Amino acid sequence: MKVAIVHDWLNQMGGAEGVLEALVRMFPEAPVYTSIYSPETMPAVYRQWDIRRTWMDRLPGIHQHTSLIFFSIPRL
């Protein structure tokens, strides 16, 4: 069975990230797909995971202004 884990964005710690960590422990070989990933703001263990980012991760200022940019996504 192939498994992929999807998470909205990884730039701050919260409850959803605790669930993500549990899922990665359950499926350690599964890649984690996310819209953006800011490694410097996340725990070091995340850097060992297979995290795959979308094109949005390359948008200017995305890591500093995530909430503002995601507010405008329906218009993109």
Backbone hydrogen bonds in HBPLUS format (Angstrom, degrees):
<---DONOR---> <-ACCEPTOR-->    atom                        ^
c    i                          cat <-CA-CA->   ^        H-A-AA   ^      H-
h    n   atom  resd res      DA  || num        DHA   H-A  angle D-A-AA Bond
n    s   type  num  typ     dist DA aas  dist angle  dist       angle   num
A0005-ILE N   A0031-PRO O   2.95 MM  26  6.16 175.9  1.95 170.6 170.4     1
A0033-TYR N   A0005-ILE O   2.71 MM  28  6.12 164.1  1.74 165.4 167.6     2
A0007-HIS N   A0033-TYR O   2.88 MM  26  6.26 160.4  1.92 168.2 174.4     3
A0035-SER N   A0008-ASP O   3.08 MM  27  5.91 158.2  2.13 138.9 144.3     4
A0010-LEU N   A0036-ILE O   2.91 MM  26  6.04 163.9  1.94 143.2 148.7     5
A0038-SER N   A0010-LEU O   2.83 MM  28  6.18 163.2  1.86 167.0 162.6     6
A0018-GLY N   A0015-GLY O   3.09 MM   3  5.20 129.6  2.36  98.2 111.4     7
A0019-VAL N   A0015-GLY O   3.28 MM   4  6.71 151.0  2.37 146.9 154.0     8
A0020-LEU N   A0016-ALA O   2.92 MM   4  6.21 154.3  1.99 144.0 151.7     9
A0021-GLU N   A0017-GLU O   2.93 MM   4  6.14 156.5  1.99 143.3 148.5    10
A0022-ALA N   A0018-GLY O   3.15 MM   4  6.43 152.3  2.23 141.4 148.3    11
A0023-LEU N   A0019-VAL O   2.95 MM   4  6.27 156.6  2.00 152.2 158.8    12
A0024-VAL N   A0020-LEU O   2.90 MM   4  6.19 156.5  1.96 154.4 160.9    13
A0025-ARG N   A0021-GLU O   3.00 MM   4  6.25 148.5  2.10 142.4 150.9    14
A0026-MET N   A0022-ALA O   3.00 MM   4  6.29 147.3  2.11 143.5 152.6    15
A0027-PHE N   A0023-LEU O   2.83 MM   4  6.04 148.5  1.93 148.2 157.3    16
A0030-ALA N   A0027-PHE O   3.06 MM   3  5.52 160.0  2.10 117.3 123.7    17
A0032-VAL N   A0050-ASP O   2.80 MM  18  6.08 167.9  1.81 157.1 160.7    18
A0052-ARG N   A0032-VAL O   2.74 MM  20  6.03 166.1  1.76 159.6 163.7    19
A0034-THR N   A0052-ARG O   3.00 MM  18  6.30 157.1  2.06 161.2 162.9    20
A0041-THR N   A0038-SER O   3.03 MM   3  5.77 158.9  2.08 125.2 131.1    21
A0042-MET N   A0039-PRO O   3.29 MM   3  5.26 156.5  2.35 101.6 108.6    22
A0046-TYR N   A0043-PRO O   3.05 MM   3  5.80 151.5  2.13 120.1 127.1    23
A0047-ARG N   A0044-ALA O   3.00 MM   3  5.61 146.1  2.12 115.9 124.4    24
A0048-GLN N   A0045-VAL O   3.08 MM   3  5.55 160.6  2.11 112.5 118.7    25
A0049-TRP N   A0046-TYR O   3.02 MM   3  5.35 157.0  2.08 111.2 118.4    26
A0057-ASP N   A0054-THR O   3.16 MM   3  5.85 156.7  2.21 117.0 122.3    27
A0058-ARG N   A0055-TRP O   3.05 MM   3  5.73 162.1  2.09 118.9 124.3    28
A0059-LEU N   A0056-MET O   3.08 MM   3  5.36 167.9  2.10 112.9 116.8    29
A0062-ILE N   A0059-LEU O   3.26 MM   3  5.53 165.1  2.29 131.0 129.6    30
A0064-GLN N   A0061-GLY O   3.16 MM   3  5.42 132.4  2.40 105.2 117.4    31
A0065-HIS N   A0061-GLY O   2.98 MM   4  6.00 149.6  2.07 159.8 168.9    32
A0069-ILE N   A0065-HIS O   3.09 MM   4  6.30 164.7  2.12 162.0 166.4    33
A0070-PHE N   A0066-THR O   2.93 MM   4  6.04 168.9  1.94 160.7 163.8    34
A0071-PHE N   A0067-SER O   3.18 MM   4  6.13 133.6  2.41 131.0 141.7    35
A0072-SER N   A0069-ILE O   3.06 MM   3  5.43 137.5  2.25 104.6 115.4    36
A0073-ILE N   A0070-PHE O   3.44 MM   3  5.15 160.2  2.48  95.6 101.2    37
A0075-ARG N   A0072-SER O   3.00 MM   3  5.64 150.8  2.09 120.8 129.2    38
A0076-LEU N   A0073-ILE O   2.85 MM   3  5.13 153.5  1.92 115.2 123.8    39
